[in-house]
């Protein structure tokens, strides 16, 4: 009985100590990491239903410059049904895509040919995603505190769908998600997932 009480007191002390460490680590970095929400990246492949005009709209939305010759990342040159572009590098969740030269040839409403700057055929080319979310108040901070009812409902639904589909069905800690994260992290040999 006494051993159980001592163990409980030690466990409580450890919990308080770890909580203090976590609070200290997060309190200084709360505002340093920008919160950004991106759209899906456009993936190009031969046979894809995508017209040249729709592709140019995508490039305009991403801020690609129209030039006579595509020089440097973020540049595109249009010559009839062919678009030459220099993609921008982007850090995706599974790794970095380096900037590259891509030639896309269209036939009607389809991608007919996809090749790199040196003429090699490409199976897939991916453009960086469009930044669709970010809060930029007058003081240029990426984050501002808002009340839950001030957030757009679609943003909340999207975050819940991506981060924790069972968010409304557990008491704040999901043992299933924690077990899954432990399994994935152990089998991968590194931190790949977090639990809820």
CNS distance restraints for C-alpha pairs under 8 A (distance, minus, plus):
assign (resid   1 and name CA) (resid   5 and name CA) 6.40 0.50 0.50
assign (resid   2 and name CA) (resid   6 and name CA) 6.17 0.50 0.50
assign (resid   3 and name CA) (resid   7 and name CA) 6.05 0.50 0.50
assign (resid   4 and name CA) (resid   8 and name CA) 6.08 0.50 0.50
assign (resid   5 and name CA) (resid   9 and name CA) 6.17 0.50 0.50
assign (resid   6 and name CA) (resid  10 and name CA) 6.16 0.50 0.50
assign (resid   7 and name CA) (resid  11 and name CA) 6.04 0.50 0.50
assign (resid   8 and name CA) (resid  12 and name CA) 6.10 0.50 0.50
assign (resid   9 and name CA) (resid  13 and name CA) 6.15 0.50 0.50
assign (resid  10 and name CA) (resid  14 and name CA) 6.13 0.50 0.50
assign (resid  11 and name CA) (resid  15 and name CA) 6.18 0.50 0.50
assign (resid  12 and name CA) (resid  16 and name CA) 6.27 0.50 0.50
assign (resid  13 and name CA) (resid  17 and name CA) 6.14 0.50 0.50
assign (resid  14 and name CA) (resid  18 and name CA) 6.08 0.50 0.50
assign (resid  15 and name CA) (resid  19 and name CA) 6.02 0.50 0.50
assign (resid  16 and name CA) (resid  20 and name CA) 6.25 0.50 0.50
assign (resid  17 and name CA) (resid  21 and name CA) 6.46 0.50 0.50
assign (resid  18 and name CA) (resid  22 and name CA) 6.23 0.50 0.50
assign (resid  19 and name CA) (resid  23 and name CA) 6.05 0.50 0.50
assign (resid  20 and name CA) (resid  24 and name CA) 6.12 0.50 0.50
assign (resid  21 and name CA) (resid  25 and name CA) 6.20 0.50 0.50
assign (resid  22 and name CA) (resid  26 and name CA) 6.19 0.50 0.50
assign (resid  23 and name CA) (resid  27 and name CA) 5.85 0.50 0.50
assign (resid  24 and name CA) (resid  28 and name CA) 7.05 0.50 0.50
assign (resid  25 and name CA) (resid  29 and name CA) 7.10 0.50 0.50
assign (resid  26 and name CA) (resid  30 and name CA) 5.85 0.50 0.50
assign (resid  29 and name CA) (resid  33 and name CA) 7.04 0.50 0.50
assign (resid  31 and name CA) (resid 141 and name CA) 7.98 0.50 0.50
assign (resid  31 and name CA) (resid 142 and name CA) 7.81 0.50 0.50
assign (resid  31 and name CA) (resid 143 and name CA) 6.88 0.50 0.50
assign (resid  34 and name CA) (resid 142 and name CA) 5.45 0.50 0.50
assign (resid  34 and name CA) (resid 143 and name CA) 6.98 0.50 0.50
assign (resid  35 and name CA) (resid 134 and name CA) 6.54 0.50 0.50
assign (resid  35 and name CA) (resid 142 and name CA) 6.40 0.50 0.50
assign (resid  35 and name CA) (resid 143 and name CA) 6.64 0.50 0.50
assign (resid  36 and name CA) (resid 131 and name CA) 7.02 0.50 0.50
assign (resid  36 and name CA) (resid 132 and name CA) 7.78 0.50 0.50
assign (resid  36 and name CA) (resid 133 and name CA) 5.62 0.50 0.50
assign (resid  36 and name CA) (resid 134 and name CA) 5.22 0.50 0.50
assign (resid  37 and name CA) (resid 131 and name CA) 6.10 0.50 0.50
assign (resid  37 and name CA) (resid 132 and name CA) 5.76 0.50 0.50
assign (resid  37 and name CA) (resid 133 and name CA) 4.60 0.50 0.50
assign (resid  37 and name CA) (resid 134 and name CA) 6.67 0.50 0.50
assign (resid  38 and name CA) (resid 129 and name CA) 5.89 0.50 0.50
assign (resid  38 and name CA) (resid 130 and name CA) 5.56 0.50 0.50
assign (resid  38 and name CA) (resid 131 and name CA) 4.43 0.50 0.50
assign (resid  38 and name CA) (resid 132 and name CA) 5.26 0.50 0.50
assign (resid  38 and name CA) (resid 133 and name CA) 6.61 0.50 0.50
assign (resid  39 and name CA) (resid 129 and name CA) 5.47 0.50 0.50
assign (resid  39 and name CA) (resid 130 and name CA) 5.26 0.50 0.50
assign (resid  39 and name CA) (resid 131 and name CA) 6.31 0.50 0.50
assign (resid  39 and name CA) (resid 132 and name CA) 6.08 0.50 0.50
assign (resid  40 and name CA) (resid 129 and name CA) 5.53 0.50 0.50
assign (resid  40 and name CA) (resid 130 and name CA) 7.33 0.50 0.50
assign (resid  41 and name CA) (resid 126 and name CA) 6.57 0.50 0.50
assign (resid  41 and name CA) (resid 127 and name CA) 5.77 0.50 0.50
assign (resid  41 and name CA) (resid 128 and name CA) 5.46 0.50 0.50
assign (resid  41 and name CA) (resid 129 and name CA) 4.04 0.50 0.50
assign (resid  41 and name CA) (resid 130 and name CA) 7.16 0.50 0.50
assign (resid  42 and name CA) (resid 126 and name CA) 5.74 0.50 0.50
assign (resid  42 and name CA) (resid 127 and name CA) 5.33 0.50 0.50
assign (resid  42 and name CA) (resid 128 and name CA) 7.18 0.50 0.50
assign (resid  42 and name CA) (resid 129 and name CA) 6.77 0.50 0.50
assign (resid  43 and name CA) (resid 124 and name CA) 6.54 0.50 0.50
assign (resid  43 and name CA) (resid 125 and name CA) 5.72 0.50 0.50
assign (resid  43 and name CA) (resid 126 and name CA) 4.36 0.50 0.50
assign (resid  43 and name CA) (resid 127 and name CA) 6.45 0.50 0.50
assign (resid  44 and name CA) (resid  48 and name CA) 6.89 0.50 0.50
assign (resid  44 and name CA) (resid 111 and name CA) 7.68 0.50 0.50
assign (resid  44 and name CA) (resid 114 and name CA) 7.84 0.50 0.50
assign (resid  44 and name CA) (resid 124 and name CA) 5.51 0.50 0.50
assign (resid  44 and name CA) (resid 125 and name CA) 5.10 0.50 0.50
assign (resid  44 and name CA) (resid 126 and name CA) 6.12 0.50 0.50
assign (resid  45 and name CA) (resid 111 and name CA) 6.75 0.50 0.50
assign (resid  45 and name CA) (resid 113 and name CA) 7.94 0.50 0.50
assign (resid  45 and name CA) (resid 114 and name CA) 6.70 0.50 0.50
assign (resid  45 and name CA) (resid 122 and name CA) 7.79 0.50 0.50
assign (resid  45 and name CA) (resid 123 and name CA) 5.99 0.50 0.50
assign (resid  45 and name CA) (resid 124 and name CA) 4.88 0.50 0.50
assign (resid  45 and name CA) (resid 125 and name CA) 6.74 0.50 0.50
assign (resid  46 and name CA) (resid 110 and name CA) 7.72 0.50 0.50
assign (resid  46 and name CA) (resid 111 and name CA) 5.10 0.50 0.50
assign (resid  46 and name CA) (resid 112 and name CA) 5.44 0.50 0.50
assign (resid  46 and name CA) (resid 113 and name CA) 5.56 0.50 0.50
assign (resid  46 and name CA) (resid 114 and name CA) 6.25 0.50 0.50
assign (resid  46 and name CA) (resid 123 and name CA) 7.29 0.50 0.50
assign (resid  46 and name CA) (resid 124 and name CA) 7.92 0.50 0.50
assign (resid  47 and name CA) (resid 110 and name CA) 5.77 0.50 0.50
assign (resid  47 and name CA) (resid 111 and name CA) 5.30 0.50 0.50
assign (resid  47 and name CA) (resid 112 and name CA) 6.09 0.50 0.50
assign (resid  48 and name CA) (resid 110 and name CA) 5.43 0.50 0.50
assign (resid  48 and name CA) (resid 111 and name CA) 5.32 0.50 0.50
assign (resid  49 and name CA) (resid 109 and name CA) 5.72 0.50 0.50
assign (resid  49 and name CA) (resid 110 and name CA) 4.47 0.50 0.50
assign (resid  49 and name CA) (resid 111 and name CA) 6.62 0.50 0.50
assign (resid  50 and name CA) (resid  54 and name CA) 6.46 0.50 0.50
assign (resid  50 and name CA) (resid  55 and name CA) 6.64 0.50 0.50
assign (resid  50 and name CA) (resid 109 and name CA) 5.20 0.50 0.50
assign (resid  50 and name CA) (resid 110 and name CA) 4.97 0.50 0.50
assign (resid  50 and name CA) (resid 111 and name CA) 6.25 0.50 0.50
assign (resid  51 and name CA) (resid  55 and name CA) 6.18 0.50 0.50
assign (resid  51 and name CA) (resid 106 and name CA) 6.81 0.50 0.50
assign (resid  51 and name CA) (resid 107 and name CA) 7.89 0.50 0.50
assign (resid  51 and name CA) (resid 108 and name CA) 6.40 0.50 0.50
assign (resid  51 and name CA) (resid 109 and name CA) 3.98 0.50 0.50
assign (resid  51 and name CA) (resid 110 and name CA) 5.70 0.50 0.50
assign (resid  51 and name CA) (resid 111 and name CA) 7.31 0.50 0.50
assign (resid  52 and name CA) (resid  56 and name CA) 6.19 0.50 0.50
assign (resid  52 and name CA) (resid  81 and name CA) 6.67 0.50 0.50
assign (resid  52 and name CA) (resid 106 and name CA) 6.10 0.50 0.50
assign (resid  52 and name CA) (resid 108 and name CA) 7.94 0.50 0.50
assign (resid  52 and name CA) (resid 109 and name CA) 7.08 0.50 0.50
assign (resid  53 and name CA) (resid  57 and name CA) 6.34 0.50 0.50
assign (resid  54 and name CA) (resid  58 and name CA) 6.40 0.50 0.50
assign (resid  55 and name CA) (resid  59 and name CA) 6.30 0.50 0.50
assign (resid  56 and name CA) (resid  60 and name CA) 6.09 0.50 0.50
assign (resid  57 and name CA) (resid  61 and name CA) 6.22 0.50 0.50
assign (resid  58 and name CA) (resid  62 and name CA) 6.33 0.50 0.50
assign (resid  59 and name CA) (resid  63 and name CA) 6.28 0.50 0.50
assign (resid  59 and name CA) (resid  64 and name CA) 5.32 0.50 0.50
assign (resid  60 and name CA) (resid  64 and name CA) 5.62 0.50 0.50
assign (resid  60 and name CA) (resid  65 and name CA) 7.69 0.50 0.50
assign (resid  61 and name CA) (resid 130 and name CA) 7.37 0.50 0.50
assign (resid  62 and name CA) (resid 128 and name CA) 7.98 0.50 0.50
assign (resid  62 and name CA) (resid 129 and name CA) 7.74 0.50 0.50
assign (resid  62 and name CA) (resid 130 and name CA) 5.90 0.50 0.50
assign (resid  63 and name CA) (resid  74 and name CA) 7.18 0.50 0.50
assign (resid  64 and name CA) (resid  74 and name CA) 4.70 0.50 0.50
assign (resid  64 and name CA) (resid  75 and name CA) 5.27 0.50 0.50
assign (resid  64 and name CA) (resid  76 and name CA) 6.32 0.50 0.50
assign (resid  65 and name CA) (resid  74 and name CA) 6.17 0.50 0.50
assign (resid  65 and name CA) (resid  75 and name CA) 4.68 0.50 0.50
assign (resid  65 and name CA) (resid  76 and name CA) 5.89 0.50 0.50
assign (resid  66 and name CA) (resid  70 and name CA) 7.62 0.50 0.50
assign (resid  66 and name CA) (resid  75 and name CA) 6.09 0.50 0.50
assign (resid  66 and name CA) (resid  76 and name CA) 5.04 0.50 0.50
assign (resid  66 and name CA) (resid  77 and name CA) 5.70 0.50 0.50
assign (resid  66 and name CA) (resid  78 and name CA) 7.55 0.50 0.50
assign (resid  67 and name CA) (resid  71 and name CA) 7.73 0.50 0.50
assign (resid  67 and name CA) (resid  75 and name CA) 6.58 0.50 0.50
assign (resid  67 and name CA) (resid  76 and name CA) 5.95 0.50 0.50
assign (resid  67 and name CA) (resid  77 and name CA) 5.13 0.50 0.50
assign (resid  67 and name CA) (resid  78 and name CA) 7.91 0.50 0.50
assign (resid  68 and name CA) (resid  77 and name CA) 5.35 0.50 0.50
assign (resid  68 and name CA) (resid  78 and name CA) 7.40 0.50 0.50
assign (resid  69 and name CA) (resid  76 and name CA) 7.25 0.50 0.50
assign (resid  69 and name CA) (resid  77 and name CA) 5.33 0.50 0.50
assign (resid  69 and name CA) (resid  84 and name CA) 7.90 0.50 0.50
assign (resid  70 and name CA) (resid  75 and name CA) 4.88 0.50 0.50
assign (resid  70 and name CA) (resid  76 and name CA) 4.79 0.50 0.50
assign (resid  70 and name CA) (resid  77 and name CA) 5.11 0.50 0.50
assign (resid  70 and name CA) (resid  84 and name CA) 6.35 0.50 0.50
assign (resid  70 and name CA) (resid  85 and name CA) 5.57 0.50 0.50
assign (resid  70 and name CA) (resid  86 and name CA) 6.39 0.50 0.50
assign (resid  71 and name CA) (resid  75 and name CA) 5.89 0.50 0.50
assign (resid  71 and name CA) (resid  76 and name CA) 7.83 0.50 0.50
assign (resid  71 and name CA) (resid  86 and name CA) 7.05 0.50 0.50
assign (resid  72 and name CA) (resid  86 and name CA) 6.02 0.50 0.50
assign (resid  73 and name CA) (resid  85 and name CA) 7.90 0.50 0.50
assign (resid  73 and name CA) (resid  86 and name CA) 4.73 0.50 0.50
assign (resid  73 and name CA) (resid  87 and name CA) 5.34 0.50 0.50
assign (resid  73 and name CA) (resid  88 and name CA) 4.95 0.50 0.50
assign (resid  73 and name CA) (resid  89 and name CA) 7.96 0.50 0.50
assign (resid  73 and name CA) (resid  99 and name CA) 6.51 0.50 0.50
assign (resid  73 and name CA) (resid 100 and name CA) 7.74 0.50 0.50
assign (resid  74 and name CA) (resid  85 and name CA) 7.31 0.50 0.50
assign (resid  74 and name CA) (resid  86 and name CA) 5.74 0.50 0.50
assign (resid  74 and name CA) (resid  87 and name CA) 5.70 0.50 0.50
assign (resid  74 and name CA) (resid  88 and name CA) 5.76 0.50 0.50
assign (resid  75 and name CA) (resid  85 and name CA) 5.62 0.50 0.50
assign (resid  75 and name CA) (resid  86 and name CA) 5.53 0.50 0.50
assign (resid  75 and name CA) (resid  87 and name CA) 7.51 0.50 0.50
assign (resid  76 and name CA) (resid  83 and name CA) 6.74 0.50 0.50
assign (resid  76 and name CA) (resid  84 and name CA) 5.58 0.50 0.50
assign (resid  76 and name CA) (resid  85 and name CA) 4.14 0.50 0.50
assign (resid  76 and name CA) (resid  86 and name CA) 6.55 0.50 0.50
assign (resid  77 and name CA) (resid  83 and name CA) 5.69 0.50 0.50
assign (resid  77 and name CA) (resid  84 and name CA) 5.14 0.50 0.50
assign (resid  77 and name CA) (resid  85 and name CA) 6.27 0.50 0.50
assign (resid  78 and name CA) (resid  82 and name CA) 6.03 0.50 0.50
assign (resid  78 and name CA) (resid  83 and name CA) 4.60 0.50 0.50
assign (resid  78 and name CA) (resid  84 and name CA) 6.51 0.50 0.50
assign (resid  79 and name CA) (resid  83 and name CA) 6.25 0.50 0.50
assign (resid  81 and name CA) (resid 105 and name CA) 5.75 0.50 0.50
assign (resid  81 and name CA) (resid 106 and name CA) 5.25 0.50 0.50
assign (resid  81 and name CA) (resid 107 and name CA) 7.06 0.50 0.50
assign (resid  82 and name CA) (resid 103 and name CA) 6.95 0.50 0.50
assign (resid  82 and name CA) (resid 104 and name CA) 5.64 0.50 0.50
assign (resid  82 and name CA) (resid 105 and name CA) 4.33 0.50 0.50
assign (resid  82 and name CA) (resid 106 and name CA) 6.29 0.50 0.50
assign (resid  83 and name CA) (resid 103 and name CA) 5.79 0.50 0.50
assign (resid  83 and name CA) (resid 104 and name CA) 5.21 0.50 0.50
assign (resid  83 and name CA) (resid 105 and name CA) 6.42 0.50 0.50
assign (resid  84 and name CA) (resid 101 and name CA) 7.31 0.50 0.50
assign (resid  84 and name CA) (resid 102 and name CA) 5.81 0.50 0.50
assign (resid  84 and name CA) (resid 103 and name CA) 4.41 0.50 0.50
assign (resid  84 and name CA) (resid 104 and name CA) 6.36 0.50 0.50
assign (resid  85 and name CA) (resid 101 and name CA) 5.77 0.50 0.50
assign (resid  85 and name CA) (resid 102 and name CA) 5.38 0.50 0.50
assign (resid  85 and name CA) (resid 103 and name CA) 6.43 0.50 0.50
assign (resid  86 and name CA) (resid  99 and name CA) 6.69 0.50 0.50
assign (resid  86 and name CA) (resid 100 and name CA) 5.49 0.50 0.50
assign (resid  86 and name CA) (resid 101 and name CA) 4.42 0.50 0.50
assign (resid  86 and name CA) (resid 102 and name CA) 6.22 0.50 0.50
assign (resid  87 and name CA) (resid  99 and name CA) 4.99 0.50 0.50
assign (resid  87 and name CA) (resid 100 and name CA) 5.34 0.50 0.50
assign (resid  87 and name CA) (resid 101 and name CA) 6.38 0.50 0.50
assign (resid  87 and name CA) (resid 102 and name CA) 7.31 0.50 0.50
assign (resid  87 and name CA) (resid 127 and name CA) 6.29 0.50 0.50
assign (resid  87 and name CA) (resid 128 and name CA) 7.64 0.50 0.50
assign (resid  88 and name CA) (resid  98 and name CA) 7.06 0.50 0.50
assign (resid  88 and name CA) (resid  99 and name CA) 4.54 0.50 0.50
assign (resid  88 and name CA) (resid 100 and name CA) 7.20 0.50 0.50
assign (resid  88 and name CA) (resid 127 and name CA) 7.34 0.50 0.50
assign (resid  88 and name CA) (resid 128 and name CA) 6.70 0.50 0.50
assign (resid  89 and name CA) (resid  96 and name CA) 7.10 0.50 0.50
assign (resid  89 and name CA) (resid  97 and name CA) 5.34 0.50 0.50
assign (resid  89 and name CA) (resid  98 and name CA) 4.28 0.50 0.50
assign (resid  89 and name CA) (resid  99 and name CA) 4.12 0.50 0.50
assign (resid  89 and name CA) (resid 100 and name CA) 7.69 0.50 0.50
assign (resid  89 and name CA) (resid 128 and name CA) 7.18 0.50 0.50
assign (resid  90 and name CA) (resid  96 and name CA) 5.71 0.50 0.50
assign (resid  90 and name CA) (resid  97 and name CA) 5.40 0.50 0.50
assign (resid  90 and name CA) (resid  98 and name CA) 6.69 0.50 0.50
assign (resid  90 and name CA) (resid  99 and name CA) 7.73 0.50 0.50
assign (resid  90 and name CA) (resid 128 and name CA) 5.83 0.50 0.50
assign (resid  91 and name CA) (resid  95 and name CA) 5.94 0.50 0.50
assign (resid  91 and name CA) (resid  96 and name CA) 4.31 0.50 0.50
assign (resid  91 and name CA) (resid  97 and name CA) 6.42 0.50 0.50
assign (resid  92 and name CA) (resid  96 and name CA) 5.63 0.50 0.50
assign (resid  92 and name CA) (resid  97 and name CA) 7.17 0.50 0.50
assign (resid 100 and name CA) (resid 116 and name CA) 7.44 0.50 0.50
assign (resid 100 and name CA) (resid 117 and name CA) 7.53 0.50 0.50
assign (resid 101 and name CA) (resid 116 and name CA) 5.60 0.50 0.50
assign (resid 101 and name CA) (resid 117 and name CA) 4.67 0.50 0.50
assign (resid 102 and name CA) (resid 114 and name CA) 7.17 0.50 0.50
assign (resid 102 and name CA) (resid 115 and name CA) 5.82 0.50 0.50
assign (resid 102 and name CA) (resid 116 and name CA) 4.57 0.50 0.50
assign (resid 102 and name CA) (resid 117 and name CA) 5.58 0.50 0.50
assign (resid 102 and name CA) (resid 125 and name CA) 7.56 0.50 0.50
assign (resid 103 and name CA) (resid 113 and name CA) 7.91 0.50 0.50
assign (resid 103 and name CA) (resid 114 and name CA) 5.83 0.50 0.50
assign (resid 103 and name CA) (resid 115 and name CA) 5.25 0.50 0.50
assign (resid 103 and name CA) (resid 116 and name CA) 6.06 0.50 0.50
assign (resid 103 and name CA) (resid 117 and name CA) 6.74 0.50 0.50
assign (resid 104 and name CA) (resid 111 and name CA) 6.95 0.50 0.50
assign (resid 104 and name CA) (resid 112 and name CA) 7.67 0.50 0.50
assign (resid 104 and name CA) (resid 113 and name CA) 5.89 0.50 0.50
assign (resid 104 and name CA) (resid 114 and name CA) 4.88 0.50 0.50
assign (resid 104 and name CA) (resid 115 and name CA) 6.79 0.50 0.50
assign (resid 105 and name CA) (resid 111 and name CA) 6.09 0.50 0.50
assign (resid 105 and name CA) (resid 112 and name CA) 5.50 0.50 0.50
assign (resid 105 and name CA) (resid 113 and name CA) 5.01 0.50 0.50
assign (resid 105 and name CA) (resid 114 and name CA) 6.54 0.50 0.50
assign (resid 106 and name CA) (resid 110 and name CA) 5.71 0.50 0.50
assign (resid 106 and name CA) (resid 111 and name CA) 4.62 0.50 0.50
assign (resid 106 and name CA) (resid 112 and name CA) 5.00 0.50 0.50
assign (resid 106 and name CA) (resid 113 and name CA) 6.94 0.50 0.50
assign (resid 107 and name CA) (resid 111 and name CA) 6.34 0.50 0.50
assign (resid 107 and name CA) (resid 112 and name CA) 5.53 0.50 0.50
assign (resid 113 and name CA) (resid 121 and name CA) 7.93 0.50 0.50
assign (resid 114 and name CA) (resid 121 and name CA) 6.03 0.50 0.50
assign (resid 114 and name CA) (resid 122 and name CA) 5.51 0.50 0.50
assign (resid 114 and name CA) (resid 123 and name CA) 7.32 0.50 0.50
assign (resid 114 and name CA) (resid 124 and name CA) 7.73 0.50 0.50
assign (resid 114 and name CA) (resid 125 and name CA) 7.86 0.50 0.50
assign (resid 115 and name CA) (resid 119 and name CA) 5.50 0.50 0.50
assign (resid 115 and name CA) (resid 120 and name CA) 5.36 0.50 0.50
assign (resid 115 and name CA) (resid 121 and name CA) 4.29 0.50 0.50
assign (resid 115 and name CA) (resid 122 and name CA) 4.93 0.50 0.50
assign (resid 116 and name CA) (resid 120 and name CA) 5.36 0.50 0.50
assign (resid 116 and name CA) (resid 121 and name CA) 6.41 0.50 0.50
assign (resid 116 and name CA) (resid 122 and name CA) 6.39 0.50 0.50
assign (resid 134 and name CA) (resid 142 and name CA) 6.46 0.50 0.50
assign (resid 134 and name CA) (resid 143 and name CA) 7.65 0.50 0.50
assign (resid 135 and name CA) (resid 141 and name CA) 7.47 0.50 0.50
assign (resid 135 and name CA) (resid 142 and name CA) 5.34 0.50 0.50
assign (resid 135 and name CA) (resid 143 and name CA) 5.78 0.50 0.50
assign (resid 135 and name CA) (resid 144 and name CA) 6.90 0.50 0.50
assign (resid 136 and name CA) (resid 140 and name CA) 5.44 0.50 0.50
assign (resid 136 and name CA) (resid 141 and name CA) 5.82 0.50 0.50
assign (resid 136 and name CA) (resid 142 and name CA) 5.40 0.50 0.50
assign (resid 136 and name CA) (resid 143 and name CA) 7.26 0.50 0.50
assign (resid 137 and name CA) (resid 141 and name CA) 6.31 0.50 0.50
assign (resid 137 and name CA) (resid 142 and name CA) 7.66 0.50 0.50
assign (resid 137 and name CA) (resid 144 and name CA) 7.71 0.50 0.50
assign (resid 146 and name CA) (resid 150 and name CA) 6.21 0.50 0.50
assign (resid 146 and name CA) (resid 151 and name CA) 7.26 0.50 0.50
assign (resid 147 and name CA) (resid 151 and name CA) 7.13 0.50 0.50
assign (resid 151 and name CA) (resid 155 and name CA) 7.00 0.50 0.50
assign (resid 151 and name CA) (resid 156 and name CA) 7.02 0.50 0.50
assign (resid 152 and name CA) (resid 156 and name CA) 6.64 0.50 0.50
assign (resid 153 and name CA) (resid 157 and name CA) 6.13 0.50 0.50
assign (resid 154 and name CA) (resid 158 and name CA) 5.92 0.50 0.50
assign (resid 155 and name CA) (resid 159 and name CA) 6.11 0.50 0.50
assign (resid 156 and name CA) (resid 160 and name CA) 6.15 0.50 0.50
assign (resid 157 and name CA) (resid 161 and name CA) 6.04 0.50 0.50
assign (resid 158 and name CA) (resid 162 and name CA) 6.16 0.50 0.50
assign (resid 159 and name CA) (resid 163 and name CA) 5.74 0.50 0.50
assign (resid 159 and name CA) (resid 164 and name CA) 7.82 0.50 0.50
assign (resid 160 and name CA) (resid 164 and name CA) 5.19 0.50 0.50
assign (resid 160 and name CA) (resid 165 and name CA) 5.61 0.50 0.50
assign (resid 160 and name CA) (resid 167 and name CA) 6.76 0.50 0.50
assign (resid 161 and name CA) (resid 165 and name CA) 4.88 0.50 0.50
assign (resid 164 and name CA) (resid 196 and name CA) 7.10 0.50 0.50
assign (resid 166 and name CA) (resid 170 and name CA) 6.61 0.50 0.50
assign (resid 167 and name CA) (resid 172 and name CA) 7.33 0.50 0.50
assign (resid 170 and name CA) (resid 174 and name CA) 6.12 0.50 0.50
assign (resid 172 and name CA) (resid 196 and name CA) 7.36 0.50 0.50
assign (resid 173 and name CA) (resid 196 and name CA) 5.47 0.50 0.50
assign (resid 174 and name CA) (resid 178 and name CA) 6.30 0.50 0.50
assign (resid 174 and name CA) (resid 195 and name CA) 7.13 0.50 0.50
assign (resid 174 and name CA) (resid 196 and name CA) 5.28 0.50 0.50
assign (resid 175 and name CA) (resid 179 and name CA) 6.03 0.50 0.50
assign (resid 175 and name CA) (resid 195 and name CA) 7.96 0.50 0.50
assign (resid 175 and name CA) (resid 196 and name CA) 7.80 0.50 0.50
assign (resid 176 and name CA) (resid 180 and name CA) 6.15 0.50 0.50
assign (resid 177 and name CA) (resid 181 and name CA) 6.08 0.50 0.50
assign (resid 177 and name CA) (resid 194 and name CA) 7.83 0.50 0.50
assign (resid 177 and name CA) (resid 195 and name CA) 4.81 0.50 0.50
assign (resid 177 and name CA) (resid 196 and name CA) 5.80 0.50 0.50
assign (resid 178 and name CA) (resid 182 and name CA) 6.14 0.50 0.50
assign (resid 178 and name CA) (resid 194 and name CA) 7.02 0.50 0.50
assign (resid 178 and name CA) (resid 195 and name CA) 4.10 0.50 0.50
assign (resid 178 and name CA) (resid 196 and name CA) 6.32 0.50 0.50
assign (resid 179 and name CA) (resid 183 and name CA) 6.16 0.50 0.50
assign (resid 179 and name CA) (resid 195 and name CA) 7.57 0.50 0.50
assign (resid 180 and name CA) (resid 184 and name CA) 6.15 0.50 0.50
assign (resid 180 and name CA) (resid 195 and name CA) 7.44 0.50 0.50
assign (resid 181 and name CA) (resid 185 and name CA) 5.91 0.50 0.50
assign (resid 181 and name CA) (resid 192 and name CA) 7.67 0.50 0.50
assign (resid 181 and name CA) (resid 193 and name CA) 5.18 0.50 0.50
assign (resid 181 and name CA) (resid 194 and name CA) 5.47 0.50 0.50
assign (resid 181 and name CA) (resid 195 and name CA) 5.53 0.50 0.50
assign (resid 182 and name CA) (resid 186 and name CA) 5.89 0.50 0.50
assign (resid 183 and name CA) (resid 187 and name CA) 6.01 0.50 0.50
assign (resid 184 and name CA) (resid 188 and name CA) 5.94 0.50 0.50
assign (resid 184 and name CA) (resid 192 and name CA) 6.90 0.50 0.50
assign (resid 184 and name CA) (resid 193 and name CA) 6.96 0.50 0.50
assign (resid 185 and name CA) (resid 189 and name CA) 5.83 0.50 0.50
assign (resid 185 and name CA) (resid 190 and name CA) 5.35 0.50 0.50
assign (resid 185 and name CA) (resid 191 and name CA) 5.07 0.50 0.50
assign (resid 185 and name CA) (resid 192 and name CA) 5.56 0.50 0.50
assign (resid 185 and name CA) (resid 193 and name CA) 6.54 0.50 0.50
assign (resid 186 and name CA) (resid 190 and name CA) 6.84 0.50 0.50
assign (resid 188 and name CA) (resid 192 and name CA) 7.41 0.50 0.50
